[in-house]
Amino acid sequence: MIREITHVGLTVSDLDRSIKFYKDVLGLKFQGEILMEGEQTDKLFAKENVKARVAYLNGSDEVFAPPIELIQFVGEEPIEHKCDLNKCSISEICFRVENIDKFYKKLVDKNVECLSEPQDFDFTNQGFGKSKAIYFKDPDGIILELMEYID
């Protein structure tokens, strides 16, 4: 039986660059880094001679907020693929923020690629509430979302 989400993993091309982005731009806290290699790692990834640097970052000590796991495979060129919200895959990771307009300005000031400015949504007539949201991309083009709940 599933109990909780323990982390959300993202494969990145440059772990140091991604750690810097998720820390300095998004404000997540660096929790640590491990190096995975050996027989169990090969079996887990169903590959031979795997060596992976793995870092964990989180923005909250809350139980419902699993950390982001960044994985860089050492000695392998990443297979690049264009992220697209309309592609069958994980479409985005959404972070809740208190002031989306202020965060959006921070993204723009740091030259982060944003798909639009924050957009207002009202789904109260469908059993949900009001919110503002924006999609943007990390250094590898992975799509991320910010959402602010509006009272």
TADA-V803983 format. One record per residue. N is the residue number from 1. RES is the residue in three letters. PHI is phi in whole degrees, 0 to 359 (none if undefined). D_LAST is the distance of its C-alpha to the last C-alpha in Angstrom with 1 decimal. Layout:
BEGIN
((N & RES & PHI & D_LAST) (N & RES & PHI & D_LAST))
END
This chain:
BEGIN
((1 & MET & none & 34.8) (2 & ILE & 291 & 31.9) (3 & ARG & 252 & 30.2) (4 & GLU & 191 & 27.8) (5 & ILE & 271 & 27.4) (6 & THR & 271 & 29.5) (7 & HIS & 192 & 29.0) (8 & VAL & 241 & 28.4) (9 & GLY & 264 & 31.6) (10 & LEU & 229 & 32.1) (11 & THR & 275 & 35.7) (12 & VAL & 236 & 36.1) (13 & SER & 272 & 39.1) (14 & ASP & 218 & 39.1) (15 & LEU & 300 & 37.6) (16 & ASP & 298 & 38.0) (17 & ARG & 296 & 36.2) (18 & SER & 292 & 33.4) (19 & ILE & 302 & 33.0) (20 & LYS & 300 & 32.9) (21 & PHE & 298 & 30.2) (22 & TYR & 293 & 27.9) (23 & LYS & 279 & 28.6) (24 & ASP & 282 & 28.8) (25 & VAL & 269 & 26.4) (26 & LEU & 270 & 23.7) (27 & GLY & 81 & 24.3) (28 & LEU & 286 & 25.3) (29 & LYS & 267 & 27.9) (30 & PHE & 286 & 31.3) (31 & GLN & 260 & 32.5) (32 & GLY & 147 & 36.0) (33 & GLU & 224 & 38.3) (34 & ILE & 231 & 40.9) (35 & LEU & 246 & 43.8) (36 & MET & 257 & 44.4) (37 & GLU & 197 & 47.9) (38 & GLY & 111 & 50.7) (39 & GLU & 301 & 51.6) (40 & GLN & 295 & 48.4) (41 & THR & 295 & 46.3) (42 & ASP & 302 & 48.7) (43 & LYS & 294 & 48.3) (44 & LEU & 301 & 44.5) (45 & PHE & 271 & 44.2) (46 & ALA & 55 & 47.2) (47 & LYS & 218 & 48.9) (48 & GLU & 253 & 51.9) (49 & ASN & 55 & 51.9) (50 & VAL & 285 & 48.1) (51 & LYS & 223 & 47.0) (52 & ALA & 228 & 43.2) (53 & ARG & 272 & 41.3) (54 & VAL & 228 & 38.0) (55 & ALA & 238 & 35.3) (56 & TYR & 239 & 32.1) (57 & LEU & 225 & 29.0) (58 & ASN & 211 & 25.7) (59 & GLY & 254 & 22.7) (60 & SER & 209 & 21.8) (61 & ASP & 268 & 23.9) (62 & GLU & 292 & 21.6) (63 & VAL & 298 & 23.5) (64 & PHE & 279 & 21.2) (65 & ALA & 250 & 21.6) (66 & PRO & 289 & 25.1) (67 & PRO & 289 & 27.0) (68 & ILE & 272 & 27.9) (69 & GLU & 253 & 31.7) (70 & LEU & 257 & 33.5) (71 & ILE & 239 & 37.0) (72 & GLN & 238 & 39.8) (73 & PHE & 280 & 43.1) (74 & VAL & 282 & 45.9) (75 & GLY & 81 & 48.8) (76 & GLU & 236 & 47.2) (77 & GLU & 284 & 45.9) (78 & PRO & 293 & 42.5) (79 & ILE & 275 & 42.4) (80 & GLU & 279 & 40.0) (81 & HIS & 215 & 38.0) (82 & LYS & 283 & 35.5) (83 & CYS & 288 & 32.0) (84 & ASP & 211 & 30.5) (85 & LEU & 297 & 27.3) (86 & ASN & 264 & 29.6) (87 & LYS & 264 & 32.1) (88 & CYS & 292 & 32.4) (89 & SER & 179 & 31.5) (90 & ILE & 288 & 28.5) (91 & SER & 278 & 26.4) (92 & GLU & 192 & 24.2) (93 & ILE & 247 & 22.6) (94 & CYS & 253 & 18.9) (95 & PHE & 250 & 17.7) (96 & ARG & 276 & 14.1) (97 & VAL & 232 & 13.6) (98 & GLU & 272 & 11.5) (99 & ASN & 224 & 12.6) (100 & ILE & 293 & 13.9) (101 & ASP & 295 & 15.6) (102 & LYS & 294 & 17.6) (103 & PHE & 294 & 18.5) (104 & TYR & 301 & 19.5) (105 & LYS & 300 & 21.8) (106 & LYS & 299 & 23.3) (107 & LEU & 299 & 24.1) (108 & VAL & 298 & 25.8) (109 & ASP & 299 & 27.6) (110 & LYS & 263 & 29.0) (111 & ASN & 59 & 30.1) (112 & VAL & 280 & 28.0) (113 & GLU & 287 & 28.2) (114 & CYS & 250 & 24.9) (115 & LEU & 282 & 24.8) (116 & SER & 193 & 22.5) (117 & GLU & 276 & 20.1) (118 & PRO & 304 & 16.3) (119 & GLN & 246 & 15.4) (120 & ASP & 270 & 12.3) (121 & PHE & 227 & 11.9) (122 & ASP & 229 & 10.6) (123 & PHE & 247 & 12.1) (124 & THR & 297 & 10.8) (125 & ASN & 285 & 14.5) (126 & GLN & 244 & 15.7) (127 & GLY & 90 & 14.0) (128 & PHE & 245 & 11.4) (129 & GLY & 251 & 7.8) (130 & LYS & 259 & 6.8) (131 & SER & 204 & 8.3) (132 & LYS & 235 & 11.0) (133 & ALA & 215 & 14.3) (134 & ILE & 209 & 17.9) (135 & TYR & 255 & 21.2) (136 & PHE & 208 & 23.9) (137 & LYS & 238 & 27.2) (138 & ASP & 276 & 28.9) (139 & PRO & 300 & 32.6) (140 & ASP & 265 & 34.0) (141 & GLY & 85 & 31.7) (142 & ILE & 290 & 29.6) (143 & ILE & 279 & 26.3) (144 & LEU & 236 & 23.2) (145 & GLU & 227 & 19.5) (146 & LEU & 247 & 16.5) (147 & MET & 221 & 13.0) (148 & GLU & 240 & 9.7) (149 & TYR & 280 & 6.6) (150 & ILE & 252 & 3.8) (151 & ASP & 285 & 0.0))
END
